[in-house]
C-alpha cells in the first residue's frame, strides 16, 4: 500500500476516497481519528490519509490531481432556450422549465 493523499481535515480526504471509488479504485482511510492527539505527536502525523494498492497508485494520483485542478473551475451561466431564464453554470437543466442546457457551438 502507498499513501496517495493527505489533508488537514477529513472532508477532502473522504471526497478523494469517493472520487477513487467511483473509478473502481479501492482505498483505505487511515488516521481519521487522530485529531485529538495533536500535541502528543507531530501534527502532520495526525492528518487523515488515503492509501491505495501499489498497482493503483499512479492512476489514483492522476485522478486526484485532476480533481484538485478542476475544483473552482466554473461553467459560465447560460440562458434557457425554452423560457429565457438565466441559469447558473453548474446546472445542466433549467430550474424553471426543465429544458436541457444547449450544446456549445463547435
C-alpha positions in Angstrom: 0.0 0.0 0.0 1.1 3.6 -0.7 -0.2 6.9 0.6 -1.7 8.8 -2.2 -3.3 11.8 -0.5 -3.4 13.5 2.9 -5.1 16.7 4.1 -5.6 18.6 7.4 -9.3 17.7 7.6 -11.3 14.5 7.0 -13.8 16.0 4.4 -11.4 16.4 1.5 -9.8 13.0 2.2 -13.3 11.4 2.1 -14.1 13.3 -1.1 -11.0 11.9 -2.8 -11.9 8.5 -1.4 -15.3 8.8 -3.2 -13.6 10.0 -6.4 -11.3 6.9 -6.4 -14.2 4.6 -5.5 -16.2 5.9 -8.4 -13.3 4.8 -10.7 -13.1 1.4 -9.1 -10.0 2.0 -7.1 -10.2 0.5 -3.6 -8.6 2.7 -0.9 -8.0 2.7 2.8 -8.5 5.6 5.1 -6.0 6.0 7.9 -5.6 8.4 10.9 -9.3 9.6 10.6 -9.5 9.8 14.5 -6.1 11.1 15.4 -7.0 14.8 15.6 -7.5 14.6 19.4 -3.8 13.7 20.0 -2.4 16.8 18.3 0.4 18.0 20.6 1.2 14.5 21.8 2.6 13.6 18.4 3.6 15.9 15.5 0.5 17.5 13.9 1.3 16.3 10.3 1.2 12.7 11.5 -2.4 13.2 12.7 -3.7 14.2 9.3 -6.2 11.8 7.7 -4.5 9.8 4.9 -5.7 7.9 1.9 -3.8 4.8 0.9 -4.2 2.6 -2.2 -2.6 -0.6 -3.5 0.7 0.0 -5.2 -0.6 -1.1 -8.6 -3.3 1.5 -8.4 -1.1 4.3 -7.2 -0.3 6.1 -10.5 -3.9 6.1 -11.7 -5.1 7.2 -8.2 -2.6 10.1 -8.2 -3.7 11.2 -11.7 -7.4 11.2 -10.7 -6.6 13.2 -7.5 -4.6 15.7 -9.4 -7.4 16.1 -12.0 -9.9 16.6 -9.2 -7.8 19.1 -7.4 -7.2 21.2 -10.6 -10.8 21.0 -11.7 -12.2 22.4 -8.4 -13.0 26.1 -8.7 -13.4 25.9 -12.5 -16.9 27.2 -13.0 -19.0 26.8 -16.1 -20.5 30.1 -17.3 -24.1 30.9 -16.7 -26.4 30.2 -19.6 -29.8 31.4 -20.9 -32.5 28.7 -21.2 -33.8 28.5 -24.8 -37.2 27.4 -23.5 -38.1 30.2 -21.1 -35.2 32.6 -21.3 -34.4 32.2 -17.6 -30.8 32.9 -16.6 -29.3 29.6 -15.2 -26.1 29.2 -13.2 -23.4 27.3 -15.0 -23.2 24.2 -12.7 -26.8 23.2 -13.7 -27.4 21.1 -16.8 -31.2 21.8 -16.8 -33.3 24.9 -16.3 -34.7 25.1 -12.8 -37.8 26.9 -14.2 -38.9 24.8 -17.1 -36.6 21.7 -17.1 -35.2 22.4 -20.6 -31.7 20.9 -21.1 -28.7 23.2 -21.4 -28.0 23.7 -25.1 -24.8 22.2 -26.6 -22.0 24.7 -27.0 -21.3 25.7 -30.6 -18.4 23.9 -32.3 
